[in-house]
Amino acid sequence: MARPHNMTVCRKLEELIRSGGESRGGLLPPERELAARFGVGRSVIRGSLFELERRGRVRLVPARGWSIVPLRNAGRRRLKRILVRVPFLLRAKAWEQQAFLAALCRNSSEFFTEAVFSFLERIADADELISQVRRGELQGIVFLEEMPGDDACLRLCASGIPCVVLNQEKETGGAAGCGMDFHDIGLRAGRLLADAGHTRIGAVTGDTGTLIFSEMLRGFRDALRERRIELPAKWILPIPPDEEESGVLREMLSRADRPSAVFAMRDCRSAQLFRAAGELGLDVPGDLSIISYDDITWPGAKEKALSTFREDIEGMTSAVMEMLRDWNITGRRPPSRKLRAVLVDRGSVRRLRPSPGPVTDERRQ
């Protein structure tokens, strides 16, 4: 029969173990001291310690007491199984998410690792997942795009088990993350347009309260500031990614003082720009130059010859697998990673002045 335990006491004991401040030669304080500290009976302490023993965090040493099992020793396991948490059901046009899941399948196979996908809205039992990690049944958790702020996910991070955010586009809430270098993408997009001779430049963005768009816009502003080019507020347009038509885009492009070049923060917004330009009889790149980011969210990008900074889905997925592997080997959280995008130049940026060299020194594909 399983011994009863108190989850609050279990959490406090885990915090004590992680802090290491009360360890006496690798041993926890005696049960009577722990009971007095937490204001509970000794039976509650003992039941909670047996629960932590089941999770692989402590072990009872006869005649000595409760010994802490170091995470680095518990973590020296091959990366056998990971949980991939997808926070939403896939839509029909979820090109990016579908590509990430396919890449995870390929890369987990390269690491001889089983990937278990969960599409549940919330993690129901964080304690069970923590127990699976302690028992060696699970070696880590991958959160696609974001780390939810609910109590269960925060507990997973606080427990010290390997948790990594793949395709980090928002703040991770303290978890390790792997994503693209969005500031660098915005910086290079601005320099590319400025070096091509454009001075009337706009930006089509998403919610600038999120990391991806705030960082890309910051890098874009930095590049234009370097070239002493103004970015008027009226030419910074936040547009939903799935709008079929946008009146604000047509309004901007129909003005006499319209921009000659636009940075679209995702290819799906480039699709809207191409559509609006076509409705107004504007040619890309003859009348309007467009540089974009992702090379995934608009299937027609290649046919329309859109130049874009490619989102490195394979690179991010492989990096996350490496981070989880290293975490399990060393017992230490790896640093977060940012990947640099590659420019795919298909010719949607027109040069307004002659130049002896290419638009930039970026690698092309």
N, C-alpha and C positions, 0 to 999 in steps of 0.2 A: 504494500500500500504506500502510495506517495505521501511524503511528509508535507503538511500544510506550510505555505510560506507567504510572506507579506511582500507585495510587489514594491511598495514604497521603501521598505527596508532593503530589498534586493538592489534597488537603484542606488541607495545611499552606500551600500557596501561596495558596489561596482565603482562608484566615484572615489571611495576610499582606496580601492585597489589601484585605480588609474593614477591617483595622485602620488602614491608611493610614500607619502609623508609619514604614515603610521607603521610602515613595515619594519619588523624587528628581525633582521636576518632572513628576510623572505617570508616571515610569518605575520599573520594578522594578530591584533591584540586579543587577549582571551575573551571568551564569550561573555563572561560577566561584565567586563569593561564595555564591550559593544552594547550590551543590553542597557547599561546605565547611560551610555552616551545617547542612544536613540530613544530612551524612555519606553522600552517594551520589555516583555518577559524574555527570559533566556530561551524558552522553547520557540519563540518567534525567531530569534536570532539563529538558533540551530536549524530550524526548518528552512530559513532563507539561505543559510550556508550550504545546506544539502542541495538546494536548487542551483546555486552557483557552481557547486561541484558537478552537477549534471550538465551544466553549460560549458564545463571545462575551464572555469576561471580559478578555482581553488581545489585543493585536495587535502584530505584529513590524514595527518601523519601521527601515528600512535605515539603517545607520551610526549608529543611536542605541540600539537595544535593544528591550526588551519594554515596551510602553506599556499602562497600565491603562485599560480601557474603563469610564467611570463608570456606575454602575447607573442614575443618573437619566437619562442619555442613552439607555442601552439600554432603559429603561422607558417612554420617551415613545411608547407605542403605544396604539392603540385597544384596548379590551377585546374581543377577538375570540373567545377560547376559554378556558374554565375547566374544570378537573377537579373533580368533586364526589365525594368519597370517603365512601361509606356503609358503616359498619363491621359491617354485619350484613345478612342476607337479611330481607326484609320478611315479617312474620307476617300471618296473616289479619286480626287486629284491631289492626294497627299504624296506628291512625288518625292519630296525630301525625306519624309519619315520612312516611306517604303524603301528608299535607297539605303538609309541607315540600317534598317533591320536586315536587309539582304547582306550588307557589308559586315554586320555583326555575325551573321551565320558563317560567312566565309572566313572571317578572321578568327572566330572562336575555333573553327575547325583547324586552322593553322596552328593554334595553340593546344590542340587535342582537348578542347574544353567544351562541355555541354552548356548551351545557353537556354535558359528557361524564361519565356516571355510572359509577363503579367500585364493584362489590360484593365485590371480593376481600378476603379476610381481612387480608392484609398487602400493603404496597407492596413489590413485588419489586425494583424498580430505581430508587432515588432519583436516581442519577447521570443516568439517561436523562431523567427529569422535569426535573431542573435544566438539562440540555442543551436540552430543548425550550423552556424559558423563556428561556434565553440566546439561542436562535435566533429567538425571537419567535413560536414555534408555539403557545405556551401562556402565558397571562397571569396565572395564579394557580390556587390550590388551595383548595377549600372542604371543611372537615372537618365533617360533620354530628354535632353534639352533643359531641364530644370530640376531643382531640388525642392519639392513641395515643402511648405512651411508648417505642415501639421505635426502634432506631437509625436506620432509614430516615426516619421522620417527624421525628426530632430533627435529622437532617442537613438536611432540607428547610427547617426553620425557621432553622437556623444559617446556611444559604446566603444568606439575605437575600431569597429570592424571596417574592412575596406569598402568604401562607398565613393563612386566617381560619377560625375556628371559628364555625359557625352554630348557634344555639340552645345557647349555652354553659350547660351544667348541671353541669359539673365544672371543675376547674382546667385551664387550657389548656396548661400546661407552657411558658409563655413566648410562645405565639402570640397574635396579636390575636384578640379574640372579640366576638361580639354575642349578647346574651341579654336576658332579662327582669330587672327589678330585683326580685329575690326578697325582699330585706329589706323593701322598700317594700310588697310584697304582704302579707307577714306582719304588718307594722305596721298597715296599713289594715284587714286582716281582724280583728285584735284590737280596734282602736278601734271598728269597726262593731258587733261583738258587745257590747262594754262599753257603748257609747252607747245600745244598744237595751235596756239594763237587765240584761243577763246577768252573773252573778257566778260561777256554776258552769260553767266552760268547759273543754273538752278539745280535743285535737288528734290527728288521725290522719295519720301521716307515713310517709315512706319511710326509706331509709338516711340517717341524720343525719350520716354520714361524708362525704356528697357535698355539693357546693356548694349545689345547689338547696334541699335540705331543711334543711341547717344554717342557711342564710341566712333562709329563711322562718320557721323556728322561732325564730331570734334576733330577728327583727322582731316576731313574735307575742308573745314574752316581753317585749320592750321596751314594747309597747303596753299589755299587762296590768299591767306594773310602773308605768307612768304612772298607771293608774287604781287602783293598790293592790289588784289582784286576784291571788290566788294561782293558779298553774298546777300542780296536784299531779302528781307523777311518774306516779302510777297512771293518770292521764288523758291521758298522752302515749303513744300506741300506734303502734309501727311495724308497718305491714301491707303484705304484698306486693301489687302492683297488680292481679294477675290472679286472686286467690283468689275462688272462687265463693261461699264462705261463711266467716265468721270467728267462731270461738267466743269470742275475746277481745272482739270488739265486742258480741256478745250479752250476755256477762258484764258488761261495763261498763254497758250500757243497762238491764239488768235489776235493777241495784242501787237501793236506796231513795235513796241519795245520788248518783245519776247526774248527769252534767252536763246542763244545759238547752240548751247550745249547743256545737257542735263545728266547728272549722276543719279541713276535709279538704284535704290537700295533693295535689291532683289529683282530677279528677271521677270517675275510675275508683274511687277510694276512697269518694267520695260515694255511688256506686252500691251499695257494700257497706253503707254506713250506712243507706241507704233500705231495703235488703233486710232488714237486722237489725231495724230499727225496725218494719217491717211484720210480721215474724214475732212480735214482742212486742206487737203491737197499738198501737204508738205512732204518733201522727200527726206529719207534718212539714208546717208548722212548729208546730202546736198544742202538741205535747209535746216536740219536739226541733227546734231551729233549726240549720241547716247553711249555712255559707259555704264556697266551694270555689275552686279555681284550675284553669283551662286552657280550658274550654268546647270540648273536642275529644275527650278520651279516653273519654267516655261518650255514645253516640248518644242515649240516653234522657233526657239532662239537661233539654232544653227541655220535653219532655212532662211531666216530673216537676216542672217549675217550679223548678229549682235556680238559686240566685243564685251567680254565680261571677266571678272576675277573669279576663278573657279573655286567653289567650296570643296575642300579636300576631305571628302567623306571617308575614303579608304584610309587616308593618313590619320584622321582623328580616331577612327575605330581601332586601327592597329595600335595607336598610342595608348588608348584606354586599356586595351588588353595587356600591354606592357606595364602600365601603371599598376594594374591589379596583380600581375605576376610578381613585380618587384615588391609590392606591399606585402604579399604573402611570404616572400623569401626573407625580407629584412625585418618585417614587423613594424616598419616605419611608413608613415604616410608620405607618398611621393609629392614633389612640387607640381602645381598645376602647369599645364602646357598651352602655348598658343602657337598655331601653325600659320605660316605665311602663304597667302594665296598666289597662284600662278595666273598671269594674264593670258587669256585666250583672245587673241586679236583677230577678229573677223572683218574689220573694216568699217565699223559703225561710227568711228570718230574721224571727222574731216579735218585736215590740216588747213588752216586759214592763211598761213604764210609759208613760203618755201623754206626748206631746211636741208642741209647736207646729210643729216642722219635720220634714224628712225624716230618715232614719236617719243619713245623712252628706251632705256636700256634693259627693259624687262625681257625675261625669257618668254618666247612665244610658242604656241602649239597650233 
